[in-house]
Amino acid sequence: MKNRPLFAVMLVAGFVLYPSARADFDFGVSAFLRSFPLSGTLGIEGGYNHLIWGRDPRTNESPSPLYGFARPSLFAATSGLYNSGGVQLEIFPVSFAGMRIGAWLEHSIGAYSGIDCTRHECSGLSQRRYIEVPVGAAIGPVFAGLAFKLEGLAHQSSAAKPFIEPEFSLPARSTYDNILSVRTVLGAGLGYGIRVFYLNAFARMDALRGYSTWNYLVGQYSDGPWKMTFGAGVFSSSLRGAGISAIAGIKWTLKQGIGII
C-alpha cells in the first residue's frame, strides 16, 4: 500500500515520456459549490490521452464509442480550508467501460461547516487511494452511467478522534478506514448543448458504518470550452441528517480529453 503513490507517478511519467502520434494532452479548470453541506472547490486537471485502438472521437464528425484508451493525469484542488492534489490512471479497453486507480493527499487547515471539531478531527494531513469501475451506455439522446468506487483513507494524527471525509461528510476511524460508494446517472440530451439527468450516490464507511446519500436533478449546458452545471435535491448523511441541497459548477477546457464517461 505504501508504494502505490510512487507506482502511480511512475505510470504517469512512463506515458508522458512515451512518444506516439496517437497521444496528446488535455487540460481544464473547474469550480464547484454545494449549499448543504456547505463546500466549494477550485480545481485544475491535466491528462495525457493515449489512444490504444480505434478512432479518436474528437477528430471524427461521426464519433463511435468503439475505441480504447489510457489516460494518466494530475489534479489539484483548493477550498481555502483544505488543499489536495494527486495522480490518476484511467484504463478503458472500450470507451464506455474501464477502470480508474489513483492516490492523493489532502491537507485541512480549518473546521468544516456544521461539524463539531471537539469530537472530530477537522485538520491535518490525510491520504486516499482508490479504485473505480465506471460503465456507461447511450441509445439516441438517452444515456446512463454506473460507477463503483472503493477508497482507502488514512489520517496522520496522534488524536484518537474520528476524522472527517469531506465529500460525503462522514466520520472515518482515526487511523484508517475504507469507504465504498456507488453513483448512478440517468438522463437525456435535449439538443443545443443541454442535458438533464438524475444523479444518485450512496456511500458507506467501513469501520464506523456511517452512510451518505445524494439525490439530485441536474441540468447541464455546454458551449465550446465552457460547461455549466446546476442542480437541486436532497443530501443525507448519518452525521448531519437530511437537507435540501443545491449544486453549481463551471468548467473551462483548454484541450478536450478523450474519455466520454
C-alpha positions as CSV (number, residue, x, y, z in Angstrom):
1,M,0.0,0.0,0.0
2,K,2.8,2.4,0.8
3,N,4.3,2.2,-2.7
4,R,1.1,2.8,-4.6
5,P,1.5,6.6,-5.0
6,L,5.1,6.1,-6.3
7,F,3.8,3.4,-8.7
8,A,1.1,5.8,-10.0
9,V,3.7,8.6,-10.5
10,M,5.9,6.1,-12.5
11,L,2.9,5.2,-14.7
12,V,2.3,8.9,-15.4
13,A,5.9,9.5,-16.2
14,G,6.0,6.5,-18.5
15,F,3.1,7.6,-20.6
16,V,4.4,11.2,-20.8
17,L,7.8,10.1,-22.0
18,Y,6.5,7.5,-24.5
19,P,6.2,9.2,-27.9
20,S,3.2,8.5,-30.0
21,A,1.2,10.2,-32.8
22,R,-1.9,8.8,-31.2
23,A,-1.4,10.7,-27.9
24,D,-1.9,14.3,-26.7
25,F,-2.5,16.4,-23.6
26,D,-5.7,17.8,-22.1
27,F,-6.2,20.5,-19.5
28,G,-9.1,22.0,-17.7
29,V,-10.1,24.4,-14.8
30,S,-13.2,23.9,-12.8
31,A,-15.1,25.4,-9.8
32,F,-17.9,23.7,-7.7
33,L,-20.2,24.9,-5.0
34,R,-22.6,22.9,-2.8
35,S,-25.1,24.6,-0.4
36,F,-25.6,21.6,2.0
37,P,-23.2,20.5,3.4
38,L,-21.6,23.8,2.5
39,S,-18.5,23.3,0.4
40,G,-16.7,24.7,-2.6
41,T,-13.6,24.0,-4.6
42,L,-11.5,25.4,-7.3
43,G,-9.6,22.7,-9.3
44,I,-7.2,22.1,-12.2
45,E,-6.6,18.8,-14.1
46,G,-4.2,17.8,-16.8
47,G,-4.0,14.5,-18.6
48,Y,-2.2,12.6,-21.3
49,N,-4.5,10.8,-23.7
50,H,-3.1,7.7,-25.3
51,L,-5.4,6.1,-27.9
52,I,-4.9,2.3,-27.8
53,W,-7.1,1.3,-30.7
54,G,-10.0,2.6,-32.8
55,R,-10.5,6.2,-34.0
56,D,-10.2,9.3,-31.8
57,P,-13.8,10.6,-31.3
58,R,-12.5,14.2,-31.2
59,T,-11.3,14.1,-34.8
60,N,-14.3,12.2,-36.2
61,E,-17.5,14.0,-37.4
62,S,-19.5,10.8,-36.6
63,P,-17.7,9.6,-33.5
64,S,-18.0,5.9,-32.5
65,P,-17.7,4.6,-28.9
66,L,-15.6,1.7,-30.3
67,Y,-12.1,2.7,-29.2
68,G,-9.9,2.1,-26.2
69,F,-7.5,4.4,-24.4
70,A,-5.3,5.0,-21.4
71,R,-5.0,8.4,-19.6
72,P,-2.7,9.2,-16.7
73,S,-3.5,12.6,-15.1
74,L,-2.5,15.0,-12.4
75,F,-5.0,17.1,-10.4
76,A,-5.1,19.7,-7.6
77,A,-7.9,21.5,-5.8
78,T,-8.4,24.0,-3.0
79,S,-11.3,25.3,-1.0
80,G,-9.3,27.7,1.2
81,L,-9.8,25.4,4.2
82,Y,-8.3,22.4,2.6
83,N,-6.0,21.7,-0.3
84,S,-5.5,18.5,-2.2
85,G,-3.5,17.0,-5.1
86,G,-3.0,13.6,-6.7
87,V,-2.4,11.3,-9.6
88,Q,-4.8,9.0,-11.5
89,L,-4.6,6.4,-14.2
90,E,-7.6,5.6,-16.4
91,I,-7.6,2.4,-18.5
92,F,-10.5,1.8,-20.8
93,P,-10.4,-1.2,-23.1
94,V,-13.6,0.3,-24.6
95,S,-14.7,3.9,-24.2
96,F,-17.8,3.0,-22.1
97,A,-16.3,0.6,-19.6
98,G,-13.0,0.8,-17.8
99,M,-11.1,1.4,-14.5
100,R,-9.6,4.3,-12.7
101,I,-6.9,4.0,-10.0
102,G,-5.4,6.9,-8.1
103,A,-3.9,8.3,-5.0
104,W,-4.0,11.8,-3.5
105,L,-3.2,13.8,-0.4
106,E,-5.4,16.3,1.3
107,H,-4.4,18.9,4.0
108,S,-7.1,20.6,6.0
109,I,-6.3,23.8,8.0
110,G,-9.7,24.6,9.5
111,A,-13.1,23.5,10.7
112,Y,-15.8,22.1,8.4
113,S,-19.2,23.9,8.4
114,G,-21.6,22.3,10.8
115,I,-19.0,19.8,12.3
116,D,-18.2,19.6,16.0
117,C,-14.4,19.6,15.9
118,T,-14.2,18.9,19.6
119,R,-15.5,15.4,18.8
120,H,-14.0,15.0,15.3
121,E,-10.5,15.7,13.8
122,C,-11.1,18.6,11.4
123,S,-7.5,19.4,10.4
124,G,-4.3,17.7,9.4
125,L,-3.0,15.6,6.5
126,S,-4.9,12.6,5.1
127,Q,-4.2,10.2,2.3
128,R,-6.6,8.5,-0.1
129,R,-6.1,5.6,-2.5
130,Y,-8.9,4.3,-4.7
131,I,-10.0,2.1,-7.5
132,E,-13.2,2.9,-9.5
133,V,-15.0,0.9,-12.1
134,P,-17.3,3.1,-14.3
135,V,-19.6,1.9,-17.1
136,G,-21.9,3.8,-19.4
137,A,-24.5,3.3,-22.2
138,A,-26.4,5.5,-24.6
139,I,-29.3,5.0,-27.0
140,G,-30.1,8.1,-29.1
141,P,-30.3,11.1,-26.7
142,V,-30.8,8.9,-23.6
143,F,-27.7,8.0,-21.5
144,A,-27.0,6.1,-18.3
145,G,-23.9,5.5,-16.1
146,L,-22.9,3.5,-13.1
147,A,-19.7,3.7,-11.1
148,F,-18.4,1.6,-8.2
149,K,-15.5,3.1,-6.1
150,L,-13.5,1.8,-3.2
151,E,-11.3,4.2,-1.3
152,G,-8.8,3.6,1.5
153,L,-8.5,6.6,3.8
154,A,-5.6,7.3,6.3
155,H,-5.1,10.3,8.6
156,Q,-1.8,11.3,10.0
157,S,-2.8,12.4,13.5
158,S,-2.0,11.3,17.0
159,A,-5.5,12.1,18.2
160,A,-8.0,9.2,18.7
161,K,-10.9,11.2,17.3
162,P,-12.6,10.2,14.0
163,F,-11.5,12.4,11.1
164,I,-14.0,13.9,8.6
165,E,-14.2,12.8,4.9
166,P,-15.4,16.0,3.2
167,E,-17.1,14.7,0.0
168,F,-19.7,12.6,1.7
169,S,-19.4,14.4,5.1
170,L,-18.8,11.2,7.0
171,P,-16.6,10.4,10.0
172,A,-13.8,7.9,9.5
173,R,-11.8,5.8,12.0
174,S,-8.9,7.9,13.4
175,T,-6.2,5.8,11.8
176,Y,-7.6,4.1,8.7
177,D,-10.9,3.4,7.1
178,N,-12.5,2.3,3.8
179,I,-15.4,3.9,2.0
180,L,-17.5,2.3,-0.7
181,S,-19.5,4.5,-3.0
182,V,-21.9,3.8,-5.9
183,R,-23.1,6.5,-8.3
184,T,-25.9,6.3,-10.8
185,V,-26.8,8.7,-13.6
186,L,-29.8,8.6,-15.9
187,G,-30.6,11.4,-18.3
188,A,-31.1,12.7,-21.9
189,G,-29.6,15.2,-24.2
190,L,-32.1,17.9,-25.3
191,G,-30.0,19.5,-28.1
192,Y,-28.3,22.9,-28.2
193,G,-25.7,21.7,-25.7
194,I,-28.3,21.0,-23.0
195,R,-28.5,17.8,-20.9
196,V,-30.7,16.9,-17.9
197,F,-30.1,13.9,-15.7
198,Y,-30.9,12.4,-12.3
199,L,-27.8,11.8,-10.1
200,N,-27.9,9.3,-7.2
201,A,-24.9,8.4,-5.0
202,F,-24.6,6.2,-1.9
203,A,-21.6,5.8,0.3
204,R,-20.8,3.8,3.4
205,M,-17.9,4.0,5.7
206,D,-16.5,0.6,6.7
207,A,-15.3,0.7,10.3
208,L,-17.7,3.4,11.7
209,R,-20.6,2.3,9.5
210,G,-21.7,5.8,8.6
211,Y,-23.7,6.3,5.4
212,S,-24.5,9.2,3.0
213,T,-26.9,9.5,0.0
214,W,-27.3,12.1,-2.7
215,N,-30.4,12.6,-4.9
216,Y,-30.1,15.5,-7.4
217,L,-31.9,16.6,-10.5
218,V,-29.2,18.3,-12.7
219,G,-29.1,20.4,-15.8
220,Q,-26.0,21.0,-17.8
221,Y,-25.2,23.4,-20.6
222,S,-22.1,23.2,-22.8
223,D,-20.9,25.9,-25.2
224,G,-17.4,25.4,-26.8
225,P,-14.9,25.2,-24.0
226,W,-17.4,26.0,-21.3
227,K,-19.6,23.7,-19.3
228,M,-22.1,24.9,-16.7
229,T,-23.9,22.7,-14.2
230,F,-26.8,23.4,-11.9
231,G,-28.8,21.0,-9.7
232,A,-31.0,20.7,-6.7
233,G,-32.0,17.8,-4.5
234,V,-31.5,16.2,-1.1
235,F,-28.3,15.4,0.7
236,S,-28.4,13.0,3.6
237,S,-25.8,11.5,5.9
238,S,-25.8,9.7,9.3
239,L,-23.7,12.6,10.7
240,R,-25.8,15.6,9.5
241,G,-29.2,14.2,8.8
242,A,-31.1,15.2,5.6
243,G,-31.4,18.6,4.0
244,I,-32.3,20.4,0.7
245,S,-29.1,20.9,-1.3
246,A,-28.2,22.9,-4.4
247,I,-25.1,22.4,-6.5
248,A,-23.5,24.6,-9.2
249,G,-20.3,24.1,-11.2
250,I,-18.5,25.6,-14.1
251,K,-15.6,24.2,-16.2
252,W,-13.3,25.7,-18.8
253,T,-11.5,23.2,-21.0
254,L,-8.4,24.4,-22.8
255,K,-8.0,21.0,-24.6
256,Q,-10.6,18.2,-24.5
257,G,-9.8,14.8,-23.2
258,I,-10.5,11.5,-24.9
259,G,-12.9,10.0,-22.4
260,I,-16.7,10.1,-22.6
261,I,-17.6,8.9,-19.1
